[in-house]
C-alpha cells in the first residue's frame, strides 16, 4: 500500500512528456521480466521438478511415519508385558541355575548323606553297632535342624528299617548267645538305643520300655540257664550230675544278676525291677532245691554228699554278694551235716569281718 502511494506520487511529479512515455517503459520492463522468468524456468526446470517430487515423497513418508508412531504407541503395552514375562522367565532360570550351582558344590556331601543307610547296614553286618548308632543320631540332628526336608524324611524311613533290624539282631544275641559277655554288650547297646532315641523307634514302641527290657533280659537269661542245664549229659551218677549242675549255677547266676544291676543301674532298685529280680532269684532257688530233691537220693557216699554241700554253700556265699543267699533252704536236705554248715558259716563270717577290717 505504501509502495502504491509512492508510485502515485512519482507519477504526479513527472512532466507530461515523461508521463506519456512511462507506459512504454513499463511494458518494456514487463517483457524483459517475463523473458527472464521464462529463461529461469527453462534453466531450473529439472531442479524444480525434483523438488516437487521430493516434497511429495516427504509428505508421504511423514504420513507413513505418523501411522507407524501410532502403531508403536499401541504396541508399547505389549512390549512392557513381554519384558515383564521375560524378566519372570529369566528369574526362574537364574533360580534354577543357583540351585544347580549349589547342588554341584554340595554333591559330595549329598552323596555321603544318601549313602548313610547302606553304611549303617555295613556297620551292623560288621558288628560296629556304636558307629551305626552315631550315624543314625547324625541324621536325627539334621532332621531337627532342617525340618520338613523330603530327602531327610526318606533317609529316616530307610534308617528306621536298618535300626529296627539291628535291635532285633541285638535281642537275638541276648537270647541265643552262649557267651554272657556278648549278651552284656548287646544289652548295653539296646540301652544306648533307648537313651539317644535312635530314629525314635524304641521310644515310640511300647513293648520296648525299660521295664520290658528288664523282663526280657531275665527271661532270656533264664532260658539260657535251662538250656545249659539240659545240655548236661544224663547220668545215673547223681553226684556227677549235681556237681555239674552246681558249677553251671555258680558260673552263670552271679554274672547274670551282676550284669542286670550293672546294665540298668539305678533303675534296678525301683519297685518293678526289684520285684522281677526277686522272682528270678526265688525261681532260681526253687530250681536248685527241686534238682537236689530229685537227684540227691542217688548219692549214697557220705563224703560225696559233704562235697556237694560244700559246693552249694560256696555257691550260696557267692550269690549272697548280689542278694541271693540260699544256704538255709538247702541245708534241710542234708540231714546230719549240721557241723559242715556250721563250719562253713564260721568261715564266711570270718571272711566278712576280714573284709570290713580291710576297709
C-alpha positions as CSV (number, residue, x, y, z in Angstrom):
1,X,0.0,0.0,0.0
2,X,2.9,2.3,0.8
3,X,4.6,1.5,-2.4
4,X,1.5,2.3,-4.4
5,X,1.3,5.6,-2.7
6,X,4.9,6.4,-3.5
7,X,4.5,5.3,-7.2
8,X,1.5,7.5,-7.4
9,X,3.4,10.5,-6.0
10,X,6.2,9.7,-8.5
11,X,3.7,9.9,-11.5
12,X,2.3,13.2,-10.4
13,X,5.7,14.7,-10.2
14,X,6.6,13.8,-13.9
15,X,6.2,16.2,-16.7
16,X,3.7,15.4,-19.4
17,X,6.2,14.2,-21.9
18,X,7.7,11.7,-19.4
19,X,4.3,10.7,-18.3
20,X,3.4,9.8,-21.9
21,X,6.5,7.6,-22.3
22,X,6.0,5.9,-18.9
23,X,3.6,3.3,-20.3
24,X,6.0,2.2,-23.0
25,X,8.8,1.9,-20.4
26,X,6.5,-0.2,-18.1
27,X,5.6,-2.5,-20.9
28,X,9.2,-3.0,-22.0
29,X,10.1,-3.7,-18.4
30,X,7.3,-6.3,-18.1
31,X,8.5,-8.0,-21.3
32,X,12.0,-8.2,-20.0
33,X,10.9,-9.6,-16.7
34,X,8.8,-12.2,-18.4
35,X,11.7,-13.2,-20.6
36,X,13.9,-13.5,-17.6
37,X,11.4,-15.7,-15.8
38,X,10.9,-17.9,-18.8
39,X,14.7,-18.3,-19.2
40,X,15.0,-19.1,-15.4
41,X,12.2,-21.7,-15.7
42,X,13.9,-23.4,-18.6
43,X,17.2,-23.4,-16.8
44,X,15.9,-24.6,-13.4
45,X,13.1,-26.9,-14.7
46,X,14.8,-30.2,-13.7
47,X,15.5,-29.0,-10.2
48,X,12.0,-27.7,-9.7
49,X,10.6,-31.0,-10.8
50,X,12.9,-32.8,-8.4
51,X,12.0,-30.5,-5.5
52,X,8.3,-31.1,-6.2
53,X,8.8,-34.9,-6.3
54,X,10.9,-34.9,-3.1
55,X,8.3,-32.8,-1.4
56,X,5.6,-35.2,-2.3
57,X,7.7,-38.1,-1.1
58,X,8.5,-36.3,2.1
59,X,4.8,-35.7,2.9
60,X,4.1,-39.3,2.0
61,X,6.9,-40.5,4.3
62,X,5.8,-38.2,7.0
63,X,2.3,-39.7,6.8
64,X,3.6,-43.2,7.0
65,X,5.8,-42.2,10.0
66,X,2.8,-40.8,11.7
67,X,1.0,-44.1,11.2
68,X,4.0,-46.1,12.4
69,X,4.2,-43.9,15.5
70,X,0.6,-44.7,16.3
71,X,1.2,-48.4,15.9
72,X,4.3,-48.1,18.1
73,X,2.2,-46.4,20.8
74,X,-0.4,-49.1,20.6
75,X,2.2,-51.8,20.8
76,X,4.1,-50.3,23.7
77,X,2.0,-52.1,26.4
78,X,2.6,-55.4,24.7
79,X,6.3,-54.7,24.8
80,X,6.2,-53.9,28.5
81,X,4.2,-57.2,29.1
82,X,6.8,-59.1,27.1
83,X,9.6,-57.6,29.1
84,X,7.9,-58.5,32.3
85,X,7.3,-62.0,31.1
86,X,11.0,-62.3,30.1
87,X,12.1,-61.0,33.5
88,X,10.0,-63.6,35.2
89,X,11.4,-66.4,33.0
90,X,14.9,-65.2,33.4
91,X,14.3,-65.1,37.2
92,X,13.2,-68.7,37.3
93,X,16.2,-69.6,35.1
94,X,18.5,-67.8,37.5
95,X,17.0,-69.5,40.5
96,X,17.4,-72.9,38.8
97,X,20.9,-72.0,37.9
98,X,21.7,-71.0,41.5
99,X,20.2,-74.3,42.7
100,X,22.3,-76.2,40.2
101,X,25.4,-74.4,41.3
102,X,24.6,-75.1,44.9
103,X,23.9,-78.8,44.1
104,X,27.1,-79.1,42.2
105,X,29.1,-77.7,45.1
106,X,27.4,-79.9,47.7
107,X,27.2,-83.0,45.5
108,X,29.9,-84.9,47.6
109,X,28.1,-84.1,50.8
110,X,24.8,-85.2,49.4
111,X,26.2,-88.4,48.1
112,X,27.7,-89.1,51.5
113,X,24.4,-88.4,53.1
114,X,22.5,-90.7,50.8
115,X,24.9,-93.5,51.4
116,X,24.3,-93.4,55.2
117,X,21.6,-96.2,55.2
118,X,23.9,-98.5,53.3
119,X,26.8,-97.6,55.6
120,X,24.7,-98.3,58.7
121,X,23.8,-101.7,57.2
122,X,27.6,-102.4,56.7
123,X,28.3,-101.4,60.3
124,X,25.7,-103.7,61.6
125,X,27.0,-106.6,59.5
126,X,30.5,-106.0,60.8
127,X,29.3,-105.7,64.4
128,X,30.2,-101.9,64.6
129,X,26.9,-101.1,66.4
130,X,28.3,-97.9,68.0
131,X,29.1,-96.5,64.6
132,X,25.7,-97.3,63.3
133,X,24.1,-95.6,66.3
134,X,26.3,-92.5,65.7
135,X,25.3,-92.3,62.0
136,X,21.6,-92.6,62.9
137,X,22.0,-89.9,65.6
138,X,23.7,-87.6,63.0
139,X,20.6,-87.9,60.7
140,X,18.3,-87.2,63.6
141,X,20.2,-84.0,64.3
142,X,20.0,-82.9,60.7
143,X,16.2,-83.6,60.7
144,X,15.8,-81.3,63.7
145,X,18.0,-78.6,62.1
146,X,16.2,-78.8,58.7
147,X,12.6,-79.8,59.4
148,X,10.4,-80.8,56.5
149,X,13.2,-81.8,54.2
150,X,11.8,-84.6,51.9
151,X,15.3,-86.2,51.4
152,X,15.8,-86.5,55.2
153,X,12.4,-87.9,55.6
154,X,13.2,-90.6,53.1
155,X,16.5,-91.3,54.7
156,X,14.9,-91.6,58.1
157,X,12.5,-94.2,56.8
158,X,15.4,-96.2,55.4
159,X,17.4,-95.8,58.6
160,X,14.3,-96.9,60.7
161,X,14.4,-100.2,58.9
162,X,18.1,-100.7,59.4
163,X,18.0,-99.8,63.1
164,X,14.9,-102.0,63.7
165,X,16.8,-104.9,62.2
166,X,19.8,-104.0,64.4
167,X,17.6,-104.0,67.5
168,X,16.2,-107.4,66.6
169,X,19.7,-108.7,66.0
170,X,20.9,-107.4,69.4
171,X,17.9,-109.1,71.1
172,X,18.8,-112.3,69.2
173,X,22.3,-112.1,70.6
174,X,20.9,-111.9,74.1
175,X,18.5,-114.8,73.5
176,X,20.7,-117.2,71.6
177,X,24.3,-116.2,72.6
178,X,26.2,-118.7,74.8
179,X,28.7,-116.0,76.0
180,X,27.4,-113.7,78.7
181,X,29.9,-111.0,77.7
182,X,28.4,-110.9,74.2
183,X,25.0,-110.7,75.8
184,X,26.1,-107.9,78.1
185,X,27.4,-105.9,75.1
186,X,24.1,-106.5,73.3
187,X,22.0,-105.2,76.2
188,X,24.2,-102.2,76.8
189,X,23.7,-101.3,73.2
190,X,20.0,-101.8,73.5
191,X,20.1,-99.3,76.4
192,X,22.1,-96.8,74.3
193,X,19.4,-97.1,71.5
194,X,16.8,-96.0,74.0
195,X,18.8,-93.2,75.6
196,X,19.7,-91.5,72.3
197,X,16.3,-92.1,70.8
198,X,17.7,-93.7,67.6
199,X,15.0,-92.9,64.9
200,X,12.5,-92.8,67.9
201,X,11.9,-96.5,67.2
202,X,12.2,-97.9,70.7
203,X,10.7,-94.7,72.2
204,X,7.6,-95.0,70.1
205,X,7.2,-98.7,70.6
206,X,5.7,-99.5,74.0
207,X,6.9,-103.1,74.1
208,X,10.5,-101.8,74.3
209,X,10.1,-99.7,77.5
210,X,12.7,-100.1,80.2
211,X,10.6,-102.4,82.3
212,X,10.1,-104.7,79.3
213,X,13.8,-104.7,78.6
214,X,14.5,-105.7,82.2
215,X,11.9,-108.5,81.9
216,X,13.3,-109.7,78.6
217,X,16.9,-109.8,80.0
218,X,16.0,-112.1,82.9
219,X,13.7,-114.2,80.7
220,X,16.3,-114.8,78.1
221,X,19.0,-115.5,80.7
222,X,16.7,-117.9,82.5
223,X,16.1,-119.7,79.2
224,X,19.8,-119.8,78.7
225,X,20.4,-121.4,82.1
226,X,17.8,-124.0,81.4
227,X,19.2,-124.7,78.0
228,X,22.7,-125.1,79.5
229,X,21.5,-127.5,82.2
230,X,19.6,-129.6,79.7
231,X,23.0,-129.9,77.9
232,X,24.4,-131.8,80.9
233,X,24.8,-135.4,79.9
234,X,22.2,-137.5,81.7
235,X,23.7,-139.9,84.2
236,X,22.6,-142.4,86.8
237,X,25.5,-141.0,88.9
238,X,23.7,-138.3,90.9
239,X,26.9,-136.9,92.3
240,X,28.4,-136.2,88.9
241,X,25.2,-134.7,87.6
242,X,24.6,-132.4,90.6
243,X,28.2,-131.3,90.6
244,X,28.0,-130.2,87.0
245,X,24.6,-128.5,87.8
246,X,26.1,-126.6,90.7
247,X,29.0,-125.5,88.5
248,X,26.6,-124.1,85.9
249,X,24.6,-122.2,88.6
250,X,27.7,-120.8,90.2
251,X,29.3,-119.9,86.9
252,X,26.4,-118.0,85.4
253,X,23.9,-116.9,88.1
254,X,26.2,-114.5,89.8
255,X,27.2,-113.0,86.4
256,X,23.6,-112.7,85.3
257,X,22.4,-110.8,88.4
258,X,25.6,-108.6,88.4
259,X,25.1,-107.7,84.8
260,X,21.4,-106.9,85.4
261,X,22.3,-104.4,88.1
262,X,25.2,-103.0,86.0
263,X,23.1,-102.5,82.9
264,X,20.0,-101.0,84.4
265,X,21.9,-99.0,87.1
266,X,19.6,-97.1,89.5
267,X,16.5,-98.4,87.7
268,X,17.4,-101.9,89.1
269,X,16.4,-100.6,92.5
270,X,12.9,-99.4,91.6
271,X,9.8,-101.4,92.7
272,X,9.2,-103.2,89.4
273,X,12.8,-104.1,88.8
274,X,13.3,-105.3,92.3
275,X,10.2,-107.4,92.0
276,X,11.1,-109.2,88.9
277,X,14.7,-109.7,90.1
278,X,13.3,-111.2,93.3
279,X,11.1,-113.5,91.3
280,X,14.2,-114.6,89.3
281,X,16.1,-115.3,92.5
282,X,13.2,-117.2,94.0
283,X,12.7,-119.3,90.9
284,X,16.5,-120.0,90.9
285,X,16.5,-121.2,94.5
286,X,13.3,-123.3,93.9
287,X,15.0,-124.8,90.9
288,X,18.2,-125.7,92.9
289,X,16.0,-127.2,95.6
290,X,14.0,-129.3,93.2
291,X,17.1,-130.6,91.4
292,X,18.6,-131.6,94.8
293,X,15.3,-133.4,95.8
294,X,15.3,-135.2,92.5
295,X,18.9,-136.3,92.4
296,X,20.4,-136.2,95.9
297,X,18.9,-139.5,96.9
298,X,21.1,-141.2,94.2
299,X,24.3,-140.1,96.1
300,X,25.0,-142.8,98.7
301,X,28.5,-141.9,99.7
302,X,28.8,-139.6,102.7
303,X,31.9,-137.8,101.6
304,X,30.4,-137.1,98.2
305,X,27.4,-135.5,99.9
306,X,29.7,-133.4,102.0
307,X,31.5,-132.3,98.9
308,X,28.2,-131.4,97.2
309,X,27.1,-129.5,100.3
310,X,30.4,-127.5,100.4
311,X,30.0,-126.6,96.7
312,X,26.4,-125.5,97.3
313,X,27.5,-123.4,100.3
314,X,30.2,-121.7,98.4
315,X,27.8,-121.1,95.6
316,X,25.3,-119.6,98.1
317,X,28.1,-117.4,99.5
318,X,29.0,-116.1,96.1
319,X,25.4,-115.3,95.2
320,X,24.9,-113.7,98.7
321,X,27.1,-110.8,97.4
322,X,24.3,-110.0,95.0
323,X,21.5,-110.6,97.4
324,X,20.7,-114.3,96.8
325,X,21.7,-116.4,99.8
326,X,20.0,-119.8,99.9
327,X,22.0,-121.9,102.4
328,X,19.1,-122.0,104.8
329,X,16.9,-123.6,102.1
330,X,19.2,-126.4,101.1
331,X,20.6,-127.4,104.5
332,X,17.4,-129.1,105.5
333,X,18.0,-131.5,102.6
334,X,21.4,-132.6,104.1
335,X,20.3,-134.2,107.4
336,X,23.2,-135.0,109.7
337,X,25.5,-132.4,108.2
338,X,24.9,-129.6,110.6
339,X,28.6,-129.4,111.6
340,X,29.6,-128.8,108.0
341,X,27.1,-126.0,107.7
342,X,28.2,-124.5,111.0
343,X,31.9,-124.6,109.9
344,X,31.1,-123.0,106.6
345,X,29.2,-120.2,108.2
346,X,32.0,-119.5,110.6
347,X,34.4,-119.3,107.6
348,X,32.1,-117.0,105.8
349,X,31.7,-114.8,108.9
350,X,35.5,-114.6,109.3
351,X,35.8,-113.6,105.6
352,X,33.2,-110.9,106.0
353,X,34.8,-109.5,109.2
354,X,38.2,-109.5,107.4
355,X,36.8,-107.5,104.5
356,X,35.3,-105.0,106.9
357,X,38.6,-104.6,108.8
358,X,40.5,-104.1,105.5
359,X,38.1,-101.3,104.6
